[in-house]
Amino acid sequence: MLEKVPRPVGAAMKGLRSGMGAAASSGVLSALPDNLLLHSPLFEQGGLIPARCTADGEGQIPELEWNEPTPRTVSLVLLVEDADSPTPQPLVHCIIFGLSPAARYLPPSNVSYGKNSFLKSDWLAPDPPTGHGEHRYVFQLYALRPSGL
């Protein structure tokens, strides 16, 4: 949808970016332990997301894998944000909740989505405004446990 912005408008907004410091993992959630290692077999950290996972391709969510969470984890939550969105806060591409702590990869279907920034319960495929430049996407995985533990 944002790629439909005319190139001169996208270029004019080039300096407008929410920034990595506005991502959830840099804000209130930054104090959480950093023991989950999340990665994708499709791209390296800091690398380009394959076209098939963007609005220029099929728009499918990338394959993701992770290590074992800490004991007492009852659920996992995935949050994906665009840190370079020309908005005050990063654009939320998806929230997936209720992932089993026994899982070590993102299932290809049957996941529970929260609402993304377009208020849809789905994966919002990356689609930066034309002329705005490359965008960085922050993939974050959180382990939830019962309160008081």
Phi and psi in degrees as a GROMACS rama.xvg file:
@    title "Ramachandran Plot"
@    xaxis  label "Phi"
@    yaxis  label "Psi"
@TYPE xy
-72.4142  -18.5894  LEU-2
-70.3842  -11.9703  GLU-3
-80.3362  -9.45928  LYS-4
-64.1662  132.344  VAL-5
-57.6808  143.37  PRO-6
-50.2622  -44.552  ARG-7
-62.2148  -33.0311  PRO-8
-70.551  -44.0501  VAL-9
-60.2619  -42.4921  GLY-10
-66.5439  -37.5805  ALA-11
-65.2344  -28.6747  ALA-12
-89.3887  3.53551  MET-13
-52.7494  -37.1835  LYS-14
-80.4644  -10.9602  GLY-15
-86.9539  108.726  LEU-16
-145.932  137.846  ARG-17
-65.3984  -39.1787  SER-18
92.8133  155.299  GLY-19
-62.4977  -31.4093  MET-20
-66.7833  -16.7974  GLY-21
-92.0529  -8.52284  ALA-22
-65.7096  150.474  ALA-23
-54.3243  -38.3435  ALA-24
-69.6246  -14.107  SER-25
-100.567  -13.7084  SER-26
-98.1202  -126.915  GLY-27
-61.1301  -26.8757  VAL-28
-86.6295  -0.691706  LEU-29
-68.3674  -19.7936  SER-30
-80.7517  -7.45819  ALA-31
-71.8592  149.265  LEU-32
-58.897  145.087  PRO-33
-107.992  65.6659  ASP-34
-107.989  -6.16911  ASN-35
-93.1832  126.366  LEU-36
-104.374  107.932  LEU-37
-102.249  134.026  LEU-38
-151.464  167.814  HIS-39
-123.113  137.436  SER-40
-73.3379  -6.66404  PRO-41
-90.3021  -22.5515  LEU-42
-157.317  154.851  PHE-43
-82.6426  158.835  GLU-44
-58.7313  128.542  GLN-45
82.2746  -4.51564  GLY-46
-85.6634  176.459  GLY-47
-78.2731  137.276  LEU-48
-73.0443  133.936  ILE-49
-57.6744  145.362  PRO-50
-54.5266  -34.0982  ALA-51
-63.5761  -17.8865  ARG-52
-99.5555  10.7555  CYS-53
-119.691  177.377  THR-54
-68.9741  -15.3545  ALA-55
-78.7695  -14.4652  ASP-56
-119.145  -140.141  GLY-57
-77.2095  -15.5723  GLU-58
74.0712  24.5673  GLY-59
-81.9535  149.455  GLN-60
-68.0561  138.829  ILE-61
-64.6465  153.001  PRO-62
-66.9953  134.157  GLU-63
-132.462  143.993  LEU-64
-134.845  157.639  GLU-65
-154.99  166.908  TRP-66
-86.0138  -179.658  ASN-67
-70.6  131.2  GLU-68
-74.2241  170.712  PRO-69
-64.7631  157.649  THR-70
-58.2488  156.71  PRO-71
74.917  1.76068  ARG-72
-66.7701  131.014  THR-73
-106.713  -17.9349  VAL-74
-165.415  156.168  SER-75
-118.62  147.678  LEU-76
-128.209  131.618  VAL-77
-106.929  132.82  LEU-78
-128.5  128.454  LEU-79
-121.976  124.304  VAL-80
-125.854  151.253  GLU-81
-99.0758  106.214  ASP-82
-74.0657  -11.8012  ALA-83
-110.042  15.4453  ASP-84
-63.049  140.74  SER-85
-78.9651  52.6967  PRO-86
-133.245  160.81  THR-87
-61.5223  -34.1316  PRO-88
-119.275  152.858  GLN-89
-56.0651  146.071  PRO-90
-75.9327  127.514  LEU-91
-85.2823  118.188  VAL-92
-88.3011  -29.9907  HIS-93
-169.965  154.15  CYS-94
-128.675  122.189  ILE-95
-119.833  124.752  ILE-96
-123.284  166.601  PHE-97
76.6759  19.152  GLY-98
-71.6457  137.442  LEU-99
-64.4828  136.756  SER-100
-65.8172  -15.6428  PRO-101
-81.7193  -16.5224  ALA-102
-70.216  146.34  ALA-103
-121.814  4.59571  ARG-104
-153.078  161.297  TYR-105
-78.4994  120.26  LEU-106
-63.7832  145.715  PRO-107
-68.8943  -16.1429  PRO-108
-155.642  -179.736  SER-109
57.7246  47.8823  ASN-110
-114.452  158.356  VAL-111
-99.3754  116.962  SER-112
-97.6534  137.642  TYR-113
-86.334  -177.296  GLY-114
-84.8604  133.204  LYS-115
-82.5012  -174.21  ASN-116
-66.4713  -17.0012  SER-117
-95.3702  12.8467  PHE-118
61.0382  32.6035  LEU-119
-114.568  142.173  LYS-120
-88.7291  79.8196  SER-121
-169.425  174.814  ASP-122
-78.9773  126.179  TRP-123
-96.8727  105.282  LEU-124
-62.9119  138.031  ALA-125
-54.5894  135.214  PRO-126
-159.384  63.2455  ASP-127
-63.2896  155.016  PRO-128
-59.7045  137.863  PRO-129
-58.2117  130.708  THR-130
88.6937  -5.44535  GLY-131
-82.1849  -16.4519  HIS-132
97.4438  -179.747  GLY-133
-69.3003  150.248  GLU-134
-117.573  147.44  HIS-135
-102.643  133.773  ARG-136
-112.363  133.621  TYR-137
-106.259  112.5  VAL-138
-97.8234  119.022  PHE-139
-126.357  133.837  GLN-140
-122.164  128.059  LEU-141
-120.623  136.988  TYR-142
-96.2921  127.239  ALA-143
-103.741  142.089  LEU-144
-136.632  164.538  ARG-145
-59.3604  146.133  PRO-146
-63.5802  149.901  SER-147
87.328  -1.60459  GLY-148
